[in-house]
Amino acid sequence: MAHLVTLACCSLNQWALDFKGNANRIIESIVRAKAAGASLRVGPELEITGYGCLDHYLEGDIFLHSWEALTEIIDHNACQDIVLDIGMPIRHKNVRYNCRVICYNRKIVLIRPKMWLANDGNYREMRYFTPWMRPGHVEDYYLESIVGTIIGQTEVPFGDGIISTRDTCFACETCEELFTPAAPHGPMGLDGVEIFSNSSGSHFELRKLKTRLDLIIETTRKSGGIYLYANQKGCDGDRLYYDGSSMIICNGKILACGSQFSLDDVEVVTATVDLEDVRSFRSSPSRGLQSQQAQKFPRISLKVRLSKRVEDHNYPLEGQSEPIDLKYHTPEEEIALGGACWLWDYLRRCHAAGFFIPLSGGIDSCATSVLVFSMCRLVVSAIQKGNEQVLQDVRRITGETDDSNWAPASPQEIMNRLFHTTFMGSKNSSSDTRKRAKDLAHDIGAYHVNIDIDTVTTAIVNVFYSWSNWMPKFKSAGGSVAENLALQNIQARSRMVLAYLFAQLLPAFRGRRRGGSLLVLGSANVDEALRGYLTKYDCSSADINPIGGISKTDLKAFIAWACTNFDLPILSTFLSAVPTAELEPITSSYVQSDEADMGISYAELSTFGRLRKNDKLGPWGAYCKLLSTWGSQKTSQNQTEKPLSPRQIAEKTKFFFTKYAINRHKMTVLTPSLHMEQYSPDDNRFDLRPFLYPGFDWAYAKIDRDVERREKAESGTEKEREEDDLD
């Protein structure tokens, strides 16, 4: 006998502290879930406040406003006759908890606090919340009068309980709990829970989605059950992009999955599942024996059916959902879509008039510009699909009047209205880079300005000369290292000042209604930040940086992908060009090169970045690890090259860690960037380190002793071989 139940989970583009907007999106998701016939709706983690409130969770106001918003939601006429699983922070006995609130028909059924908090990487939940450390325990929570008066309750169950309806049993997990070794869904499933909800605030990272989804799928592959995973989406006011992908899984098979990247503020995923499939899947005797010995949870009764009665179900119209196959985006697609969505959310929510970037003719500023172009492609696509919110937003951003009927027909049409580029040339700039910048701006539709900065930099240097009567020189003209760096840095810093000047004035100069100002975009990649290959307060200093979390290797792959997929042949010229800062004079025997300046290749930087952050290794640990990779013929970086000797590996290791330590202070002023890479050196909250380092003398001495030992051993082996040859 079939017991078909329709369930819904939501991806909402919530914004931290936007209580009104967040509540409206929650209500809209409930309306859509009911329209699809769902009897249970699950939303993202902390959806009432938005996940990224950070230290605002320490404020009393946030708990008051959360209750006010929840009351508005559950008292809304459109939010009745459906079980609601809503996320919000709650203070119980003066302790702050990250909670799920289960509601039905203006009543709170259960408040379930999160038991295992995310507290690594970008997450700092234990700074704001306390985990509920009483598994299987439920006690009374005395409701605030603001909600109790309206719903007619004074106390409700609070704790680690499960809910029994008239036809099934369901329970909650929250984000991190799913990924722990002893996840709650295990014992809950053995105690008869058939439907699990997981409300998440999981952020985007390159190549992360499949790992996350494999763990979710594995949840029900062993012990059966229906799993509803609801994840936040969008930029909620920080460096993170939450990538949705809400899904419904039954017995290890995906029945429905939402988009990873989109401009829709509300996305509801539904599936119709037969509860009998779960019961049949769990029929093995060994599971039955384990179930008898499993932990027992307090059950809260909810006198409602989630499934329809057999006689009430319209099978031709409401059939059971079939399993689907997922398509994962390539890293290049993730960069194009993730960066575009994050830029769009930031732009529309900060009320700027558009973007500005100093376009150098190099691949980094090119990649940032192509991400803006990708954003405009998504905007046009969303408008063509009937997204009225996106259309209203783009009209407002571009300065259209309230009664405007303008609807952009191409990405270039939007680009010309909101994206501004400037080539800031000098006597050290080549005609090739100037032309590449101009051609790229033309092809993507940007408003482009071509200027020279020599008068500015000369005037600044002359200020120093008027005091000292000493004119600094470039290295090529016989100058010292200090002089050479100073003359390069003044060019870079002048460009930053000019960038903000143009960003402030261009909208008014172009006659935009109500003027406005532009967001300045940065274009330093993650590898250059790791090495410190940037000037403090140069063009790496901007309002936001969409490529600051992407490696140079991935950026090149993205540009190669966009060349074809965005029909931009001009991008091939950026791929073939040698990366150069063009801050030193070009001579017949010298052209400045980024990798030559850095003293290390981008591929090597990526390797050291992962060893330092992902593998949690210092100089000695990294050196030991590289002996088995770079020192091996089989697994060397390029099999056509010879393996590196221990001394070569030692020199590269010491060089990297020395440069990293010297330049770590630059991370304290790094432009906020979209988090994409696991080895990002972002000092804000992801990679917390000192910015004044001693020398790694102890580790370096240990490395040197090991190199000497290996070389002596190798020398002895060679001597033995020579003697064997003589014999």
N, C-alpha and C positions, 0 to 999 in steps of 0.2 A: 504494500500500500504506500503510495507516494505521499510525502509530506513536503510540499514545495514551499520554500520561503525565499522571498526577495529581499536582498540586503544591499545597503548602500554605504560607500565610504567616499570621502571628499578630499580634494586638494584645494585649499583656499589660499589666495594671495594676501595673507594678513600682513599688517603693518604694526610694528611695536607701538603700543600706547594709543592706537587709533580705535578707541572703544566703539565709537559710533559706526565707523566703516566696517570694523571686524564683525560687529553684531549684525549689520545688514547682510554681509556676505554669508554668515552662518544661517540666517533666516532664509536667504535665497537658496542655499544648499538644501535646507530642509524641504522647502517647497518643491524643488526639483526631485528630491528623493521620493517624496510622497507621490508626485506625478508619475514616477516610474513604478509605483506599486510597492515600494520598500516599506517594511515594518520596523526596521532598525537602521538608524543613521549614525555613522561614526565620523568624527571630525579630527583634525590634527591636534598635536600636543599644544597645550596652552593657547588655544585658538582665540579665546576671548581677549587676551592681552596682546597676542602675537608672541612668538617664541623669544625674540631677541631683546627683551627689555633690560637685561643685564642688571646693574645695580639698582634699577628702579624697583626690582622685586623686594628690596629692603624697605621700601616706603609703605606706610600704612594706607595711603590713598589707593594703591593699586588693588588691594583686597576689597576695599569698599566699592570701587568702580566696577570690579569684576562681578560682585554680587548684584550691583545695579543692572549691569548688562545682561547677566544670566536671567534675572527676573523679567526683563523686557522680552527676552527670547522665549522663555517657557510660558509666558502669559500671552504670547501672540496667538491669535486665532489660527494662523496658518501652521502652527507648530504643535497641533494636537493630533491624537490618534496615531502616533509613531513614537517608538522608543528612541530616545536621544542620548548619545554618548558625547559629552562636551568637555573640553579641557580648559582648566583655569587654576590659578594659584589660590590656596585656601590657608588661612591661619587657624590652627586648632590648638587650644591650650597654650597660646603664645608661641607656637612653633609653626614655621612656614613649610607648607607641603606643595608639591607639584601634583595636581589631582585630576581625576576623571570624575565627572558628575553625571550619573545615570538618571534620566528624568522620563516621566510619562504622564501626559495629561495634567500639567500644572503641579505635579508632585515630584519630589526628589526621592528616588528609590535607594540610591547608594552613593556615597562619596568614596572613591577608591584612590588612596595616595600612592605615589610612585615609590617603589621599594629599592630599586637599584639606579643610582643617578649617574649620568654621563659626566665624567670629570677629567677628561684628557683631550689633547688636541685643541680644538676650538671651544670645547665645552668646559664650563665652570659651574655646574649645577649645585655643587656642595657649598659654593660661596653664597648661594641664595636660599637653598632649600635643605631640609633634613630628610633623609630617607626614612620610610616607615619600616622599622626593624622588628615588627611583630607579625610574622607570617601566620595566617589563619586566625587572626584576631580582629574582631569587630566591636566597636563601642559607640556610644551615642555622641553625636555632634549637635550642639545647640545652635540653631539657626539664628542669623542676624535678623532683627525685626523687619528690616526693609524687604526681605524675601519671605519671611515667615508669615507676615501679615497678609500678603497677597496669595500665597499658596496654601495657607491654613495649616502649616506644620510648625512645630516648635523644636523637635529633634529628629534627626535622621541617622541611619547607620553610617559609620565611618570606619574604614579599615579594609582588610584583605578578605573580602567575601566574594561570593559568586551569586548569580541571580537565576532563580528557577522560574520559568514561565510555565504555562499550562501544557506546553508541547516540547520544550527543550530547556537547555541550560547554557547561559553564556557568561563570560568573564572578561576582564580587561588586563592587558599588558600595556606598558608605556615605553616606546622607543628602546632605550638601552637594555631594558629587561629581556628583550628578545635575544640579545647578543651575548648574554652572560652564560657561563657554563651550566649553571643550575637555574635555567629560566623558569618562571612561574607556570608557563603553559604545560610543562611536563606533568607535575603532580595535579594540576587542575584538570588536565585531560583524563588522567587516571581516575579522578573523582567525578567524572561524568560530564564535564564541560564539553559541549559540542561546537560552540561558536566562540571564537576568540577575537577580540578587537585589539588592535595595536595603533595607538595614536602617536605620531612621530614628528620630530623636528630635525630630520636628517638632511644635512647639507650636501650640495653637489661637490664632487671632486672627480677629476679625470680618471676614467677606468674604474670607478667605484661601484657603479650601479649593479653590475652583474654579481659582484661579491655580496652586496646587500641582499639582492633578490635570491641568490642561492641559499642564504641563511634563512630567509623567510619561507622559501619553498620547503626546505628541510624540516621546518617546524611541524608540518602536517604529513610529511612523507612517511615518518616512522609510526606516529601514533594516531594518525587520522584527525579529522576535524575540519572546520571551516574557519579560515583566517582572513580577517579584514584589516588591511594595512592602510592607514590614512596618513599622508605626509603633507606638511606645509609646502607651499611653492612660492617662488619669487624672492625678491630682495626686501627684507622687512626693516631696513634701515642700517645695515652693517655690511661687513666685507663678505658675507656669505650669500649664496644663492641656494634656496631650498628647491629641490628638483622633483617634487610631486611623485609621479609614478605610483599613485595609490592603486591597490589591487585587491582582488578577492581570489582566494585559493581554497580548493577543497581536495583533501587527501593527496597533497603534493602536486596538484595540477592547477595551472593558472586558468581561471575562468574569465577574468576581466582585468584590464590594466589601463590606467590613465596615462596621459602624456608626461614625458619628462620635462619638456620645454614648451611653453605656450604663453600667449599674452592674455589668456582668459583668466579672469579673477576668480571664477568659481567653476570647478569641474567636479562632477558627480559620477562615480563609477558604480554600476549596479550589476548584480548577477542573481539568477534564480537557481537555488540549490535544493536538492532532495535530502532531507535529514536522514532518510533511510540509507543513503550511500555512506554516511559516516558510521552508522550503526553496523552496517555490513562489513565495512573496512576494519572495524575493531572487534571482530568476532573471534580472534585467535585465543586459544586457551591460556597461553603464556601471559597475554595482556590481562586476561581476567584474573589470574593469580596475583599479578602485580597490583591490580586495581584494589584488591581486598586489603593489601598492606599499605596502600598509599595514604598520604596525608589527607585528612578530611577538612573541608572548608565550611565555614558558616554559610548557610544558604538564606538568601533574602527572597521572599516570595513576591512575584509580580503576576497578578491575575489577568493575564492577557496571552493570546496566542500570537506567535510570530509567523507561523505558517498558516496557510489557508486550509479550511476543511476541504476534503475531496470534492464534496458536492458544490463548493463555492468557486472552484478553480476553473478558469477558462483555458483549457490546455492548448487549443489551437493558437491563441494569442499570447499566452504566458507560459511558453515551454521552458524546459530546463536548459540552462546555459551550457554550452559545449566548451571543452578546453581549447585554449588558443596557444599559438607559438609566438614568443616575443622576439622582436627585432631590436638589437642593441645598436645604439649610435656608435660610429667610429670616434676615436679621439678628436679627429679633425671636425667632425660634425658637432661633437660636444662643445668644442671651443667656439664654433660659429654660433651655435644656438644658445649656449649658456651665457657667453659674454654678451650676446645681443639682448637677451631677456633681462639680465642684470642692469645693463645700461638703460633700457627702456623704463624699468621700474624707478631707477634713481632719477632719471630726467623728469619723468612726469610728476614725481612726488616732491622734488625740490623746487619746482616752479621756475627753473632756469629757462632761458630763451633758446638753448641749444648747446652745442659743443664747439670747442676750439682746440686745435692741436698744432704745435710747430712741426711741420712736415719736412723731414730732413732729407728725404730721398733714400733712406735706409730701410731695412726690413722691419724694424720694430715699430716706428711710427706708421709705416705702411700697414702692419698687422692691426694696430689700433684703429686706423681709418677703415679698414675692411670690416672690422667688427661693427662699427657704426653703420656701414652699408648693409651688413647682415641684419642689424636691428631694423633698418628702414624696409628691408624686404619682408620681414615678419609683420611690420605694421601694415604694409599694403595688403599682404595676404589676409590678415585678420579683418581689415576693412572690407575686403571683397567677400569674406565669409559672413558679413553682417554684424561684426562686433561694434556696436554703437559706442561703447565706452572708449575703445581705442580711437575711434574717429573723433569723438569729443576731445580727447586728450591731445591728439596731434593738431587739431585746430587751435586749441588754447596755447600750446607750446609755440606754434608758428605765428601767433599774434592775430589770428582771424577774429572777426567780430562775432558776437553771440548769435547773430542770425545768418552766419555764413553757410553756404551750401557747398563749399569747396571740399572735394574728395580727391586725394592724390591718386594718380593713375600709375605711377612708377616710383621705385625707390629713389631715383635721381631727382624727382620732383620734390621729395621731402628733404633729401640731402642738401639741395640748394637753399632751402629755407632755414635749416637748423645746424648744418655742419660747416665750420669755417676752418680753413687751413692756411698756414703761412710758411713760406720758405724764407728762413732768415739767413741769408747768405753772407759770406765774408770773403776776403781775398784768399782764404784757404779752401774755399768751396770749389768743387769741380763743376764744369758745365753739365756733366752726366747726372749728378745728383739733382741739380736744379731742374733739369728737363724731366727726370723721373717723377719728381714731386709734382710738377705742373701737369704731366700727362695722367698721373693717377687721379689727381683732383678732378680733372676734366672727365675722366671715364666714370667716376663714381658720382659725379654731379655736385661736388663740393664747391663752395664759394672760396676762391683761392686768391691769396695776396702774395706778391713777390717783393721782398725788401732786402736791403743790405744793412748790416749792423756795424760796419767798420767805423763810422763816425762816432758811434756810442762807445765802442771799446777803446778807440784811440783817445777819446776825451777822458775816459776813466784812467787810462795809463798815464796820460799827461798830468793828471792831478798828482800822482805819485812822483812823476819826474819834476814837477814844479817845486816840490819840497826837497827831493833828494839830489836833483841834478844827475841822476843816474837812470839811464834807459834800459830796462830789462830786455833780453834777447831770447829768441827761440834757440833750442839746442842746435839746429842746423846752421845758425849764425854764430855759434860759439858760446851760447848762453849756458848757464848751469842748469841742473835738474830743477832747482827751486824756481828759477826764472821761467823755464819751459812750462812747468805746471801752472804757475801763476797766470801766464799769458793764455793758456788754454782755458783755465777755469773762469777767467773774466769774460770770455766769449760765451761760455755755457751759462753763466749766471746772468749775463745781459739778456740772453734769450728768454730766461724765466721772467724777468721784469717786463720785457716787451710783450710776452705772451699774455700776461695779466692785463696790460694796458689795452691790447687789441680786444681781448675777451670782454672787457668792460665797455668799450666804445663801439664795436662793430654793429651791434643791433640798432643802436641809435643812428649811426652813420648810414645804415641801410634803410632807415625809415620804418623799422618795426613798430607796430602800434604799442604804446606804453614802454618802448625801449627795452629794458631788461639787460641782463648780462649772461655771458656764456660760461659753462663749466669748462675748465681747462683740463684736458686729458693728458695723462702721463704715458710713457712708452718705454719703461725700463723692464726688462724681463727678469725672471726669477734667478737665473744663473748670474747675471751681472750684479744683482743685489747681493747674492751670496758671496761673490768675490769682492764686492765693494767697488766695482768698476763703474762708478758714477760720481758726479760732483755734487756735494751737498748744495741744495738750493739752486740746482740748474733745472733743465727741462724735465728731469725726473721728479721734480717738485711740482705737483699739480693738485687738482681737487680730488680726482679719482684716477685709477690706472687699471683698465680692464685686462692688461696682459701681464701684470706684475706677479701673477701666480703661474705663469706658463714658461716652460723651458725653451731655450733657443731651438732645440731639436724639434719640439712639437710646433713651435711657431713656423718654422720652415715647412713642415709637413702641412700645416693649415693653409699657408699661402699657396703651396702647390695644389692643394685640393680646391681652394677658392678660384684659382686661375681657370679651372675647367668648369666647376659647378656654378660659379657666379658669372661666367663668360667675361672674364677680365684678363685678356692676354697680356696686358701691361705688367701683370704681377710676375711674369717669367723673368723680366729684366731685374727685378729686385732679388730674385733667387740666385742669379748669376753674378751679381755685384759683390765685391769684397766688402764685408762690414767695416766701416771706418767712421770715426768721429769727425774727421776733417777739421781738426783744431790746430794742426801744425802745418807749416808751409809745405807744399808739394814741390819736390825737386826731381832732378833727372835720376837720382839714385835712391829716393825715399818717398814712399806713400804710406801714410799712417794706416795701420790695420788693428782692429779690435783684439784679435787673438794674440797678435804679437805684443800689443801693449799689456794684455792681461798676463802673458807668460804661461797660459794654460788654455787648452781647447775647451769649447763648450761641452763636448761629450764627456771630457774628464770632469768638468765642473758638476755635471749632472750626477756622475758616479759618486763624487765626494759628497754632494748634497744628500744623496740617499744613505750613504754610509753614516754621515753625521746625524741626520734626523731620524730616518726610518729605522736604521739598524742600531741607533743609539751608541755610536762608537766615537771615541776620541782619537788622537793621532796614532797611538800605539795599536789600538784595535783596528783602525782603518788600514794601517800598514800591513798588519797580519792578514787581514781579509784580502788585500790586493795581491799579496804573495801568491795566493791560490787562484787568482783570476788573471791579473795582468802578467803575472810571472809564469803562466802556463801557456804552452803553445796551443793547446786545445781550446781554451776559453779566452784567449787574448782578445782585445778590443776589435782587432781586424786580423783575420787569420792569414792575410798576406804579409803581415808584419811579424817580426821576431818578437818573442816574449821579452818583457822588460827584466832587467837584472834587479836584484834586491837594492842596489845602490840607486838605480834610476827611480824605483818605486819610492824609496826613502826620500829622495830629493823632491819628487812631486808631492808627496804627503806633507812634508815639512813646509814646502812652498805654499800649498793651499791653506793649511791651518795658520800659518803666519799672516798671510794676506787677509784671511777671514777675520782673525783676531784684531788686526790693525784697523780694519774698516767696519767693525761691528757697530761702532757709534753711529754710522750712517743709517742703521735700521731704525733708530729712535725717531727719525724724521721722515721715514719712508712714506710715500703717498699711499693712502688706503687703496688696496687693490682687491679684486675679486679672487677669493681663495679657490685655486684649482689643483695645486700640486702638493703632494704629501711632504716634500722637503722644503717648503717655503720658509724663508728666514724671517717672516713677519714678526716684529717685536711687540706688536700690540697685545696679542693674547695667545697666538698659536705657538710661537717659538721664543720662550722667555729665557734670556741669557744675560750675563753681564755685558756692558759695553766698554769696560776698561779691563783688558786682559793682561796678566803677566806673560812672560815668554813660556812656551811649553818645554822648558829646559829638561825637566825630569823625563818626560816622554821622549823627547828628541835624543837624549843621551842613551836611553834604552834602545831606540831604533838604531843609533850609530853602532852600539855594541853588537847588536844582532847582525848588522851588515858586515862588520869586520869578522865576526865569527863565521858567517857563511862564506865570505871571500877566502878566508884562510882554509876552510874545509874544501872549497872548490879548488884552491891552489894545490892543496895536498893531493887531491884526486887527480888533477892534471899531471902532477909530478909522477904519481904512480903509473899513470897511463903511458908517460914517456919512457919510464923504466921498463914497462911491459913491452913497449915497441922495440927497445934495444935488445931485450932478451929474444 
